[in-house]
Amino acid sequence: MNFPSGTPPPPPPPPSGGAVAAGIGPQDPNVKAIQGAMESCFGKSVMSGVMGFGMGGLFGMFMASMSYDTPFGSPVTNAAGQTISSMPLREQLKVGFKDMGTRSYSMAKNFGKVGALFAGIECGIEGMRAKNDLGNGVAAGCLTGGILAKNAGPQAMAGGCLAFAAFSAAIDAWMRQPKED
């Protein structure tokens, strides 16, 4: 290209990459603030609770949808006391969707509570120990299981501690395995 004398050439095009081209990078104070919030124990607990709520809702919806075709589930009834199988189709759908929503919300709340509690405890233990190892998850699992079973008595608390610690250890050990290339 020929440019008139005294006119500088145009600047080179910005690098492709979206955020970098817009001037947002890892040194941007807003990016640092968001990263700091996400890495805080409070941020981890909130994220885990929200994600647990979402996963619990999906899981609850799936489980509720599967419970209507088995003789082992409790019979779903309408306000008149009819079982779901003896209702007209429109009424079956109405009662079924209402029951599914109730079950999904209940399971979503439980998953959210467990996720937030575990993530917050694990982050706190990690901060106190200044280590990131299997022990943090096991201790957090034990405390979470005990807290969740507190209303059922000391034996249930011990069982909850043991079960959650074992589950956490198994998941954490599996997640820490070297990746196969």
N, CA, C and O atoms as a DFTB+ gen file, in Angstrom:
724 C
 N C O
     1  1       0.831      -1.177       0.000
     2  2       0.000       0.000       0.000
     3  2       0.878       1.242       0.000
     4  3       1.933       1.281       0.632
     5  1       0.432       2.220      -0.699
     6  2       1.145       3.491      -0.719
     7  2       0.377       4.485       0.134
     8  3      -0.832       4.652      -0.028
     9  1       1.088       5.150       1.052
    10  2       0.485       6.168       1.908
    11  2       1.038       7.517       1.479
    12  3       2.203       7.621       1.096
    13  1       0.199       8.557       1.542
    14  2       0.719       9.881       1.208
    15  2       1.858      10.238       2.160
    16  3       1.872       9.816       3.317
    17  1       2.797      11.009       1.666
    18  2       3.951      11.348       2.505
    19  2       3.486      12.096       3.741
    20  3       2.622      12.969       3.670
    21  1       4.081      11.736       4.886
    22  2       3.759      12.377       6.150
    23  2       2.597      11.716       6.871
    24  3       2.323      12.075       8.016
    25  1       1.902      10.771       6.258
    26  2       0.800      10.081       6.928
    27  2       1.323       8.758       7.470
    28  3       1.848       7.933       6.723
    29  1       1.176       8.569       8.764
    30  2       1.671       7.288       9.321
    31  2       0.753       6.141       8.909
    32  3      -0.435       6.346       8.660
    33  1       1.306       4.945       8.837
    34  2       0.470       3.796       8.483
    35  2      -0.539       3.537       9.612
    36  3      -0.289       3.909      10.758
    37  1      -1.655       2.915       9.300
    38  2      -2.648       2.618      10.344
    39  2      -2.083       1.603      11.345
    40  3      -1.192       0.823      11.007
    41  1      -2.600       1.616      12.568
    42  2      -2.087       0.665      13.565
    43  2      -2.451      -0.758      13.164
    44  3      -3.420      -0.975      12.436
    45  1      -1.678      -1.719      13.635
    46  2      -1.988      -3.112      13.292
    47  2      -3.321      -3.526      13.916
    48  3      -3.734      -2.973      14.935
    49  1      -3.978      -4.486      13.309
    50  2      -5.260      -4.934      13.872
    51  2      -5.044      -5.553      15.250
    52  3      -3.989      -6.133      15.505
    53  1      -6.025      -5.440      16.136
    54  2      -5.872      -6.029      17.465
    55  2      -5.826      -7.542      17.368
    56  3      -6.369      -8.123      16.428
    57  1      -5.180      -8.188      18.336
    58  2      -5.107      -9.649      18.298
    59  2      -6.506     -10.249      18.487
    60  3      -7.354      -9.695      19.188
    61  1      -6.712     -11.393      17.841
    62  2      -8.011     -12.039      18.010
    63  2      -8.040     -12.700      19.384
    64  3      -7.036     -13.248      19.839
    65  1      -9.181     -12.645      20.031
    66  2      -9.288     -13.223      21.366
    67  2     -10.397     -12.571      22.156
    68  3     -10.545     -12.866      23.342
    69  1     -11.170     -11.715      21.565
    70  2     -12.343     -11.165      22.216
    71  2     -12.021     -10.261      23.377
    72  3     -11.935      -9.045      23.205
    73  1     -11.839     -10.831      24.575
    74  2     -11.651     -10.041      25.785
    75  2     -10.348      -9.259      25.738
    76  3     -10.295      -8.116      26.194
    77  1      -9.305      -9.856      25.196
    78  2      -8.020      -9.158      25.126
    79  2      -8.123      -7.993      24.166
    80  3      -7.561      -6.926      24.415
    81  1      -8.843      -8.190      23.065
    82  2      -8.983      -7.124      22.078
    83  2      -9.772      -5.952      22.645
    84  3      -9.547      -4.811      22.241
    85  1     -10.684      -6.205      23.565
    86  2     -11.501      -5.145      24.148
    87  2     -10.775      -4.427      25.274
    88  3     -11.320      -3.484      25.847
    89  1      -9.566      -4.845      25.605
    90  2      -8.798      -4.188      26.649
    91  2      -8.993      -4.803      28.024
    92  3      -8.516      -4.257      29.019
    93  1      -9.681      -5.922      28.093
    94  2      -9.874      -6.595      29.373
    95  2      -8.869      -7.724      29.458
    96  3      -8.835      -8.598      28.592
    97  1      -8.063      -7.712      30.484
    98  2      -7.057      -8.738      30.662
    99  2      -6.930      -9.112      32.123
   100  3      -7.679      -8.621      32.967
   101  1      -5.983      -9.980      32.417
   102  2      -5.836     -10.443      33.804
   103  2      -5.428      -9.334      34.776
   104  3      -5.589      -9.494      35.986
   105  1      -4.908      -8.223      34.277
   106  2      -4.500      -7.126      35.158
   107  2      -5.613      -6.108      35.391
   108  3      -5.443      -5.179      36.180
   109  1      -6.745      -6.271      34.717
   110  2      -7.875      -5.371      34.893
   111  2      -8.391      -5.485      36.328
   112  3      -8.589      -6.599      36.814
   113  1      -8.614      -4.364      37.017
   114  2      -9.075      -4.438      38.408
   115  2     -10.423      -5.139      38.572
   116  3     -10.663      -5.783      39.593
   117  1     -11.297      -5.019      37.582
   118  2     -12.584      -5.714      37.666
   119  2     -12.405      -7.220      37.583
   120  3     -13.072      -7.965      38.301
   121  1     -11.515      -7.672      36.717
   122  2     -11.237      -9.101      36.595
   123  2     -10.633      -9.614      37.897
   124  3     -10.992     -10.688      38.379
   125  1      -9.702      -8.828      38.464
   126  2      -9.093      -9.237      39.733
   127  2     -10.125      -9.305      40.852
   128  3     -10.063     -10.203      41.692
   129  1     -11.069      -8.373      40.879
   130  2     -12.103      -8.378      41.920
   131  2     -12.995      -9.605      41.785
   132  3     -13.347     -10.230      42.786
   133  1     -13.362      -9.951      40.557
   134  2     -14.213     -11.125      40.339
   135  2     -13.459     -12.396      40.713
   136  3     -14.019     -13.288      41.350
   137  1     -12.188     -12.479      40.317
   138  2     -11.386     -13.647      40.674
   139  2     -11.255     -13.769      42.187
   140  3     -11.348     -14.867      42.735
   141  1     -11.039     -12.647      42.858
   142  2     -10.924     -12.667      44.313
   143  2     -12.201     -13.145      44.970
   144  3     -12.158     -13.907      45.936
   145  1     -13.342     -12.703      44.455
   146  2     -14.625     -13.141      45.007
   147  2     -14.840     -14.632      44.783
   148  3     -15.342     -15.331      45.664
   149  1     -14.461     -15.117      43.605
   150  2     -14.652     -16.530      43.288
   151  2     -13.718     -17.429      44.091
   152  3     -14.045     -18.587      44.348
   153  1     -12.561     -16.910      44.487
   154  2     -11.600     -17.702      45.241
   155  2     -11.806     -17.594      46.747
   156  3     -11.152     -18.313      47.503
   157  1     -12.695     -16.716      47.200
   158  2     -12.957     -16.592      48.630
   159  2     -13.837     -17.749      49.091
   160  3     -14.549     -18.353      48.289
   161  1     -13.786     -18.050      50.361
   162  2     -14.613     -19.131      50.897
   163  2     -16.098     -18.821      50.725
   164  3     -16.886     -19.714      50.414
   165  1     -16.477     -17.579      50.924
   166  2     -17.873     -17.197      50.746
   167  2     -18.297     -17.404      49.293
   168  3     -19.364     -17.957      49.025
   169  1     -17.457     -16.958      48.359
   170  2     -17.769     -17.115      46.939
   171  2     -17.873     -18.580      46.539
   172  3     -18.766     -18.961      45.782
   173  1     -16.956     -19.401      47.050
   174  2     -17.005     -20.834      46.744
   175  2     -18.267     -21.471      47.308
   176  3     -18.888     -22.312      46.657
   177  1     -18.645     -21.071      48.520
   178  2     -19.854     -21.624      49.136
   179  2     -21.093     -21.235      48.344
   180  3     -21.966     -22.066      48.095
   181  1     -21.166     -19.971      47.949
   182  2     -22.334     -19.508      47.185
   183  2     -22.401     -20.228      45.839
   184  3     -23.462     -20.712      45.444
   185  1     -21.276     -20.300      45.137
   186  2     -21.270     -20.981      43.834
   187  2     -21.670     -22.446      43.977
   188  3     -22.451     -22.967      43.180
   189  1     -21.131     -23.098      44.991
   190  2     -21.441     -24.503      45.193
   191  2     -22.905     -24.692      45.566
   192  3     -23.542     -25.645      45.118
   193  1     -23.438     -23.795      46.379
   194  2     -24.852     -23.874      46.736
   195  2     -25.756     -23.674      45.539
   196  3     -26.746     -24.387      45.373
   197  1     -25.420     -22.711      44.708
   198  2     -26.237     -22.444      43.510
   199  2     -26.162     -23.619      42.534
   200  3     -27.179     -24.060      41.998
   201  1     -24.956     -24.115      42.314
   202  2     -24.803     -25.252      41.403
   203  2     -25.486     -26.499      41.977
   204  3     -26.110     -27.259      41.237
   205  1     -25.369     -26.710      43.285
   206  2     -26.044     -27.832      43.924
   207  2     -27.549     -27.711      43.804
   208  3     -28.238     -28.704      43.571
   209  1     -28.071     -26.487      43.963
   210  2     -29.503     -26.259      43.825
   211  2     -29.960     -26.638      42.419
   212  3     -30.982     -27.302      42.251
   213  1     -29.197     -26.212      41.410
   214  2     -29.552     -26.535      40.026
   215  2     -29.490     -28.026      39.744
   216  3     -30.403     -28.589      39.138
   217  1     -28.408     -28.667      40.185
   218  2     -28.274     -30.107      39.958
   219  2     -29.334     -30.884      40.728
   220  3     -29.885     -31.859      40.218
   221  1     -29.620     -30.455      41.955
   222  2     -30.650     -31.117      42.742
   223  2     -32.014     -30.989      42.097
   224  3     -32.805     -31.932      42.122
   225  1     -32.298     -29.831      41.518
   226  2     -33.568     -29.649      40.829
   227  2     -33.709     -30.579      39.639
   228  3     -34.763     -31.179      39.429
   229  1     -32.643     -30.696      38.863
   230  2     -32.684     -31.609      37.708
   231  2     -32.800     -33.064      38.159
   232  3     -33.573     -33.843      37.600
   233  1     -32.027     -33.409      39.168
   234  2     -32.062     -34.777      39.687
   235  2     -33.445     -35.086      40.266
   236  3     -33.988     -36.169      40.044
   237  1     -34.009     -34.136      41.005
   238  2     -35.335     -34.324      41.577
   239  2     -36.400     -34.481      40.511
   240  3     -37.313     -35.295      40.655
   241  1     -36.290     -33.710      39.446
   242  2     -37.249     -33.817      38.348
   243  2     -37.157     -35.208      37.704
   244  3     -38.172     -35.838      37.408
   245  1     -35.933     -35.664      37.498
   246  2     -35.745     -36.982      36.910
   247  2     -36.304     -38.080      37.818
   248  3     -37.022     -38.969      37.360
   249  1     -35.969     -38.010      39.102
   250  2     -36.421     -39.036      40.039
   251  2     -37.946     -39.015      40.189
   252  3     -38.578     -40.068      40.271
   253  1     -38.527     -37.824      40.225
   254  2     -39.983     -37.736      40.343
   255  2     -40.667     -38.296      39.103
   256  3     -41.708     -38.945      39.209
   257  1     -40.097     -38.053      37.944
   258  2     -40.722     -38.551      36.713
   259  2     -40.668     -40.072      36.639
   260  3     -41.502     -40.690      35.977
   261  1     -39.703     -40.674      37.307
   262  2     -39.572     -42.130      37.278
   263  2     -40.428     -42.818      38.335
   264  3     -40.598     -44.036      38.275
   265  1     -40.966     -42.088      39.289
   266  2     -41.653     -42.726      40.409
   267  2     -43.097     -43.090      40.114
   268  3     -43.716     -43.792      40.913
   269  1     -43.651     -42.649      39.017
   270  2     -45.063     -42.909      38.747
   271  2     -45.317     -44.264      38.118
   272  3     -46.454     -44.735      38.116
   273  1     -44.299     -44.894      37.591
   274  2     -44.523     -46.165      36.913
   275  2     -44.006     -47.357      37.709
   276  3     -43.716     -48.406      37.134
   277  1     -43.891     -47.209      39.005
   278  2     -43.410     -48.298      39.840
   279  2     -44.405     -48.557      40.969
   280  3     -44.976     -47.613      41.514
   281  1     -44.613     -49.783      41.315
   282  2     -45.540     -50.067      42.418
   283  2     -44.944     -49.789      43.798
   284  3     -45.659     -49.850      44.799
   285  1     -43.662     -49.488      43.865
   286  2     -43.003     -49.294      45.158
   287  2     -43.125     -47.875      45.692
   288  3     -42.927     -47.652      46.887
   289  1     -43.445     -46.913      44.839
   290  2     -43.568     -45.527      45.277
   291  2     -44.874     -45.302      46.021
   292  3     -45.813     -46.090      45.910
   293  1     -44.918     -44.224      46.774
   294  2     -46.167     -43.900      47.465
   295  2     -47.162     -43.382      46.426
   296  3     -46.780     -42.649      45.514
   297  1     -48.426     -43.758      46.559
   298  2     -49.403     -43.334      45.550
   299  2     -49.631     -41.825      45.603
   300  3     -49.781     -41.242      46.677
   301  1     -49.652     -41.213      44.439
   302  2     -49.918     -39.782      44.333
   303  2     -51.416     -39.621      44.175
   304  3     -52.042     -40.299      43.359
   305  1     -51.991     -38.716      44.963
   306  2     -53.435     -38.508      44.922
   307  2     -53.747     -37.045      44.682
   308  3     -52.909     -36.170      44.899
   309  1     -54.982     -36.791      44.225
   310  2     -55.426     -35.414      44.053
   311  2     -56.197     -34.981      45.305
   312  3     -56.222     -35.707      46.299
   313  1     -56.817     -33.813      45.262
   314  2     -57.527     -33.280      46.424
   315  2     -58.710     -34.159      46.821
   316  3     -59.092     -34.189      47.991
   317  1     -59.292     -34.873      45.862
   318  2     -60.438     -35.735      46.151
   319  2     -60.014     -37.107      46.661
   320  3     -60.872     -37.917      47.014
   321  1     -58.728     -37.387      46.708
   322  2     -58.233     -38.666      47.207
   323  2     -58.092     -39.740      46.151
   324  3     -57.799     -40.886      46.492
   325  1     -58.288     -39.419      44.879
   326  2     -58.130     -40.391      43.798
   327  2     -56.646     -40.647      43.559
   328  3     -55.831     -39.728      43.628
   329  1     -56.301     -41.908      43.277
   330  2     -54.921     -42.196      42.883
   331  2     -54.716     -41.708      41.461
   332  3     -55.669     -41.547      40.699
   333  1     -53.473     -41.478      41.120
   334  2     -53.160     -40.873      39.825
   335  2     -53.593     -41.760      38.659
   336  3     -53.944     -41.254      37.593
   337  1     -53.571     -43.061      38.851
   338  2     -53.929     -43.955      37.742
   339  2     -55.426     -43.969      37.451
   340  3     -55.834     -44.388      36.368
   341  1     -56.246     -43.523      38.386
   342  2     -57.689     -43.529      38.156
   343  2     -58.223     -42.167      37.717
   344  3     -59.436     -41.996      37.600
   345  1     -57.353     -41.205      37.474
   346  2     -57.768     -39.852      37.062
   347  2     -57.769     -39.743      35.548
   348  3     -57.106     -40.526      34.867
   349  1     -58.514     -38.773      35.012
   350  2     -58.411     -38.493      33.570
   351  2     -57.010     -37.952      33.246
   352  3     -56.311     -37.444      34.123
   353  1     -56.624     -38.068      31.992
   354  2     -55.272     -37.700      31.570
   355  2     -54.897     -36.278      31.965
   356  3     -53.808     -36.046      32.491
   357  1     -55.783     -35.338      31.717
   358  2     -55.483     -33.934      32.037
   359  2     -55.199     -33.765      33.531
   360  3     -54.270     -33.052      33.912
   361  1     -55.995     -34.416      34.371
   362  2     -55.810     -34.350      35.822
   363  2     -54.508     -35.063      36.231
   364  3     -53.795     -34.605      37.124
   365  1     -54.214     -36.182      35.570
   366  2     -52.955     -36.892      35.846
   367  2     -51.757     -35.987      35.593
   368  3     -50.833     -35.929      36.404
   369  1     -51.775     -35.280      34.463
   370  2     -50.673     -34.382      34.124
   371  2     -50.560     -33.245      35.132
   372  3     -49.462     -32.894      35.565
   373  1     -51.702     -32.674      35.500
   374  2     -51.706     -31.560      36.453
   375  2     -51.137     -31.998      37.802
   376  3     -50.259     -31.334      38.353
   377  1     -51.628     -33.100      38.323
   378  2     -51.157     -33.604      39.621
   379  2     -49.697     -34.055      39.515
   380  3     -48.897     -33.802      40.416
   381  1     -49.365     -34.714      38.427
   382  2     -47.987     -35.195      38.245
   383  2     -46.983     -34.066      38.185
   384  3     -45.932     -34.140      38.820
   385  1     -47.290     -33.011      37.423
   386  2     -46.354     -31.887      37.319
   387  2     -46.238     -31.131      38.640
   388  3     -45.158     -30.662      39.000
   389  1     -47.343     -31.015      39.353
   390  2     -47.291     -30.347      40.658
   391  2     -46.417     -31.146      41.627
   392  3     -45.598     -30.576      42.348
   393  1     -46.596     -32.462      41.636
   394  2     -45.783     -33.326      42.497
   395  2     -44.311     -33.271      42.087
   396  3     -43.421     -33.241      42.937
   397  1     -44.070     -33.259      40.784
   398  2     -42.698     -33.192      40.285
   399  2     -42.033     -31.889      40.714
   400  3     -40.869     -31.890      41.115
   401  1     -42.759     -30.786      40.634
   402  2     -42.210     -29.505      41.064
   403  2     -41.898     -29.486      42.550
   404  3     -40.860     -28.970      42.963
   405  1     -42.790     -30.045      43.349
   406  2     -42.570     -30.099      44.796
   407  2     -41.338     -30.933      45.125
   408  3     -40.499     -30.523      45.926
   409  1     -41.234     -32.095      44.508
   410  2     -40.077     -32.970      44.761
   411  2     -38.777     -32.343      44.259
   412  3     -37.745     -32.428      44.925
   413  1     -38.828     -31.725      43.104
   414  2     -37.623     -31.094      42.550
   415  2     -37.136     -29.969      43.447
   416  3     -35.938     -29.856      43.706
   417  1     -38.045     -29.142      43.919
   418  2     -37.656     -28.027      44.785
   419  2     -37.081     -28.541      46.095
   420  3     -36.102     -27.991      46.600
   421  1     -37.670     -29.574      46.640
   422  2     -37.175     -30.146      47.886
   423  2     -35.758     -30.696      47.712
   424  3     -34.883     -30.445      48.540
   425  1     -35.541     -31.438      46.644
   426  2     -34.216     -32.007      46.407
   427  2     -33.212     -30.912      46.059
   428  3     -32.045     -31.007      46.440
   429  1     -33.639     -29.888      45.350
   430  2     -32.752     -28.769      45.015
   431  2     -32.278     -28.074      46.288
   432  3     -31.095     -27.759      46.416
   433  1     -33.184     -27.834      47.224
   434  2     -32.792     -27.201      48.493
   435  2     -31.778     -28.059      49.237
   436  3     -30.802     -27.538      49.777
   437  1     -32.000     -29.371      49.272
   438  2     -31.077     -30.259      49.979
   439  2     -29.698     -30.283      49.326
   440  3     -28.684     -30.189      50.017
   441  1     -29.657     -30.408      48.009
   442  2     -28.371     -30.428      47.311
   443  2     -27.640     -29.092      47.485
   444  3     -26.426     -29.063      47.688
   445  1     -28.384     -27.997      47.406
   446  2     -27.775     -26.683      47.584
   447  2     -27.185     -26.523      48.974
   448  3     -26.089     -25.988      49.135
   449  1     -27.923     -26.993      49.985
   450  2     -27.441     -26.895      51.365
   451  2     -26.175     -27.722      51.558
   452  3     -25.205     -27.247      52.149
   453  1     -26.183     -28.946      51.065
   454  2     -25.016     -29.815      51.199
   455  2     -23.818     -29.221      50.458
   456  3     -22.709     -29.200      50.991
   457  1     -24.035     -28.742      49.241
   458  2     -22.931     -28.162      48.465
   459  2     -22.327     -26.946      49.127
   460  3     -21.105     -26.835      49.225
   461  1     -23.167     -26.031      49.585
   462  2     -22.661     -24.816      50.230
   463  2     -21.943     -25.144      51.533
   464  3     -20.885     -24.586      51.822
   465  1     -22.520     -26.048      52.316
   466  2     -21.916     -26.419      53.597
   467  2     -20.563     -27.081      53.389
   468  3     -19.586     -26.705      54.038
   469  1     -20.491     -28.057      52.497
   470  2     -19.234     -28.764      52.259
   471  2     -18.165     -27.828      51.710
   472  3     -17.030     -27.838      52.189
   473  1     -18.513     -27.021      50.713
   474  2     -17.523     -26.132      50.096
   475  2     -16.994     -25.115      51.099
   476  3     -15.795     -24.841      51.136
   477  1     -17.884     -24.555      51.911
   478  2     -17.445     -23.580      52.905
   479  2     -16.539     -24.189      53.957
   480  3     -15.526     -23.598      54.329
   481  1     -16.905     -25.378      54.440
   482  2     -16.080     -26.043      55.457
   483  2     -14.736     -26.444      54.872
   484  3     -13.697     -26.240      55.500
   485  1     -14.750     -27.014      53.670
   486  2     -13.479     -27.430      53.056
   487  2     -12.560     -26.229      52.822
   488  3     -11.356     -26.310      53.065
   489  1     -13.121     -25.133      52.356
   490  2     -12.313     -23.935      52.112
   491  2     -11.737     -23.399      53.424
   492  3     -10.576     -22.992      53.478
   493  1     -12.550     -23.402      54.476
   494  2     -12.064     -22.947      55.779
   495  2     -10.942     -23.821      56.311
   496  3      -9.949     -23.314      56.833
   497  1     -11.096     -25.129      56.180
   498  2     -10.051     -26.051      56.636
   499  2      -8.788     -25.866      55.813
   500  3      -7.682     -25.868      56.354
   501  1      -8.951     -25.705      54.510
   502  2      -7.788     -25.489      53.637
   503  2      -7.055     -24.212      54.024
   504  3      -5.825     -24.176      54.025
   505  1      -7.801     -23.174      54.348
   506  2      -7.177     -21.923      54.766
   507  2      -6.454     -22.054      56.099
   508  3      -5.371     -21.495      56.277
   509  1      -7.044     -22.787      57.033
   510  2      -6.410     -22.974      58.337
   511  2      -5.162     -23.837      58.239
   512  3      -4.155     -23.551      58.886
   513  1      -5.224     -24.893      57.432
   514  2      -4.079     -25.808      57.311
   515  2      -3.028     -25.296      56.327
   516  3      -1.881     -25.740      56.363
   517  1      -3.404     -24.380      55.462
   518  2      -2.518     -23.866      54.414
   519  2      -1.977     -25.002      53.541
   520  3      -0.816     -24.994      53.133
   521  1      -2.843     -25.972      53.269
   522  2      -2.502     -27.124      52.427
   523  2      -3.712     -27.462      51.569
   524  3      -4.858     -27.218      51.947
   525  1      -3.423     -28.031      50.403
   526  2      -4.484     -28.538      49.549
   527  2      -4.219     -30.020      49.342
   528  3      -3.493     -30.404      48.425
   529  1      -4.809     -30.855      50.199
   530  2      -4.598     -32.286      50.090
   531  2      -5.880     -33.045      50.407
   532  3      -6.928     -32.445      50.646
   533  1      -5.786     -34.353      50.405
   534  2      -6.934     -35.218      50.623
   535  2      -7.548     -35.024      52.009
   536  3      -8.754     -35.200      52.181
   537  1      -6.744     -34.669      52.978
   538  2      -7.226     -34.503      54.352
   539  2      -8.289     -33.421      54.490
   540  3      -9.196     -33.546      55.313
   541  1      -8.187     -32.366      53.697
   542  2      -9.183     -31.293      53.767
   543  2     -10.578     -31.810      53.414
   544  3     -11.548     -31.528      54.117
   545  1     -10.669     -32.557      52.339
   546  2     -11.954     -33.087      51.909
   547  2     -12.521     -34.104      52.877
   548  3     -13.728     -34.136      53.116
   549  1     -11.647     -34.942      53.441
   550  2     -12.100     -35.946      54.400
   551  2     -12.636     -35.260      55.659
   552  3     -13.705     -35.615      56.155
   553  1     -11.899     -34.288      56.168
   554  2     -12.346     -33.564      57.365
   555  2     -13.640     -32.790      57.084
   556  3     -14.552     -32.779      57.910
   557  1     -13.714     -32.152      55.932
   558  2     -14.930     -31.411      55.567
   559  2     -16.105     -32.360      55.394
   560  3     -17.225     -32.032      55.785
   561  1     -15.869     -33.522      54.818
   562  2     -16.929     -34.513      54.674
   563  2     -17.439     -34.990      56.022
   564  3     -18.645     -35.135      56.227
   565  1     -16.516     -35.232      56.935
   566  2     -16.906     -35.668      58.271
   567  2     -17.747     -34.594      58.971
   568  3     -18.807     -34.893      59.520
   569  1     -17.282     -33.371      58.949
   570  2     -18.031     -32.288      59.591
   571  2     -19.388     -32.067      58.923
   572  3     -20.391     -31.873      59.610
   573  1     -19.425     -32.096      57.614
   574  2     -20.683     -31.905      56.892
   575  2     -21.670     -33.011      57.228
   576  3     -22.833     -32.736      57.520
   577  1     -21.218     -34.259      57.190
   578  2     -22.092     -35.380      57.523
   579  2     -22.619     -35.294      58.946
   580  3     -23.789     -35.581      59.199
   581  1     -21.755     -34.899      59.878
   582  2     -22.184     -34.755      61.263
   583  2     -23.189     -33.634      61.439
   584  3     -24.177     -33.787      62.158
   585  1     -22.946     -32.515      60.791
   586  2     -23.868     -31.374      60.898
   587  2     -25.233     -31.719      60.301
   588  3     -26.267     -31.377      60.875
   589  1     -25.238     -32.388      59.160
   590  2     -26.505     -32.734      58.515
   591  2     -27.320     -33.740      59.336
   592  3     -28.547     -33.769      59.235
   593  1     -26.652     -34.559      60.142
   594  2     -27.342     -35.572      60.935
   595  2     -27.545     -35.148      62.388
   596  3     -27.922     -35.978      63.216
   597  1     -27.310     -33.899      62.713
   598  2     -27.338     -33.453      64.112
   599  2     -28.679     -33.660      64.799
   600  3     -28.711     -33.883      66.009
   601  1     -29.778     -33.593      64.074
   602  2     -31.099     -33.750      64.688
   603  2     -31.455     -35.207      64.979
   604  3     -32.423     -35.472      65.692
   605  1     -30.695     -36.147      64.443
   606  2     -31.003     -37.570      64.608
   607  2     -30.216     -38.214      65.740
   608  3     -30.387     -39.404      66.003
   609  1     -29.376     -37.475      66.399
   610  2     -28.648     -38.022      67.537
   611  2     -27.190     -38.318      67.257
   612  3     -26.734     -38.239      66.116
   613  1     -26.445     -38.668      68.334
   614  2     -24.995     -38.871      68.203
   615  2     -24.596     -40.047      67.321
   616  3     -23.592     -39.977      66.612
   617  1     -25.383     -41.141      67.358
   618  2     -25.032     -42.267      66.494
   619  2     -25.179     -41.892      65.019
   620  3     -24.334     -42.251      64.199
   621  1     -26.230     -41.186      64.689
   622  2     -26.440     -40.757      63.308
   623  2     -25.368     -39.760      62.894
   624  3     -24.923     -39.766      61.747
   625  1     -24.949     -38.903      63.824
   626  2     -23.880     -37.947      63.510
   627  2     -22.585     -38.684      63.199
   628  3     -21.875     -38.330      62.258
   629  1     -22.274     -39.717      63.996
   630  2     -21.057     -40.498      63.744
   631  2     -21.151     -41.215      62.399
   632  3     -20.185     -41.251      61.638
   633  1     -22.330     -41.787      62.112
   634  2     -22.518     -42.464      60.826
   635  2     -22.439     -41.502      59.657
   636  3     -21.837     -41.819      58.631
   637  1     -23.047     -40.314      59.803
   638  2     -22.984     -39.304      58.751
   639  2     -21.561     -38.839      58.523
   640  3     -21.129     -38.649      57.385
   641  1     -20.830     -38.656      59.624
   642  2     -19.425     -38.250      59.524
   643  2     -18.628     -39.287      58.748
   644  3     -17.885     -38.957      57.824
   645  1     -18.796     -40.547      59.141
   646  2     -18.044     -41.624      58.499
   647  2     -18.415     -41.756      57.023
   648  3     -17.537     -41.876      56.168
   649  1     -19.713     -41.732      56.724
   650  2     -20.157     -41.914      55.334
   651  2     -19.705     -40.759      54.444
   652  3     -19.186     -40.983      53.350
   653  1     -19.899     -39.526      54.911
   654  2     -19.497     -38.383      54.095
   655  2     -17.979     -38.315      53.936
   656  3     -17.483     -37.957      52.868
   657  1     -17.244     -38.657      54.991
   658  2     -15.778     -38.643      54.895
   659  2     -15.299     -39.686      53.887
   660  3     -14.415     -39.406      53.078
   661  1     -15.880     -40.890      53.932
   662  2     -15.488     -41.944      52.991
   663  2     -15.836     -41.552      51.554
   664  3     -15.036     -41.746      50.638
   665  1     -17.034     -41.001      51.369
   666  2     -17.447     -40.586      50.029
   667  2     -16.534     -39.475      49.515
   668  3     -16.108     -39.495      48.360
   669  1     -16.242     -38.513      50.376
   670  2     -15.373     -37.413      49.980
   671  2     -13.969     -37.912      49.650
   672  3     -13.357     -37.464      48.681
   673  1     -13.462     -38.839      50.459
   674  2     -12.125     -39.396      50.197
   675  2     -12.095     -40.120      48.855
   676  3     -11.141     -39.975      48.091
   677  1     -13.133     -40.895      48.568
   678  2     -13.172     -41.635      47.305
   679  2     -13.216     -40.689      46.112
   680  3     -12.476     -40.870      45.144
   681  1     -14.080     -39.683      46.178
   682  2     -14.198     -38.731      45.070
   683  2     -12.910     -37.928      44.916
   684  3     -12.416     -37.745      43.804
   685  1     -12.368     -37.450      46.038
   686  2     -11.143     -36.643      45.991
   687  2      -9.966     -37.456      45.463
   688  3      -9.169     -36.952      44.672
   689  1      -9.851     -38.727      45.900
   690  2      -8.760     -39.582      45.408
   691  2      -8.902     -39.817      43.908
   692  3      -7.911     -39.811      43.178
   693  1     -10.138     -40.024      43.448
   694  2     -10.357     -40.233      42.024
   695  2     -10.026     -38.975      41.228
   696  3      -9.434     -39.050      40.152
   697  1     -10.419     -37.802      41.773
   698  2     -10.157     -36.540      41.066
   699  2      -8.662     -36.201      41.031
   700  3      -8.210     -35.512      40.117
   701  1      -7.905     -36.670      42.002
   702  2      -6.471     -36.353      42.066
   703  2      -5.600     -37.346      41.295
   704  3      -4.380     -37.187      41.247
   705  1      -6.204     -38.356      40.698
   706  2      -5.429     -39.311      39.905
   707  2      -4.774     -38.610      38.732
   708  3      -5.346     -37.678      38.168
   709  1      -3.580     -39.047      38.358
   710  2      -2.955     -38.446      37.160
   711  2      -3.795     -38.741      35.923
   712  3      -4.320     -39.841      35.750
   713  1      -3.903     -37.748      35.086
   714  2      -4.701     -37.887      33.866
   715  2      -3.936     -38.697      32.824
   716  3      -2.723     -38.557      32.662
   717  1      -4.679     -39.545      32.127
   718  2      -4.065     -40.319      31.033
   719  2      -4.090     -39.458      29.779
   720  3      -5.112     -38.850      29.460
   721  1      -3.007     -39.407      29.094
   722  2      -2.942     -38.607      27.858
   723  2      -3.308     -39.374      26.651
   724  3      -3.297     -38.829      25.547
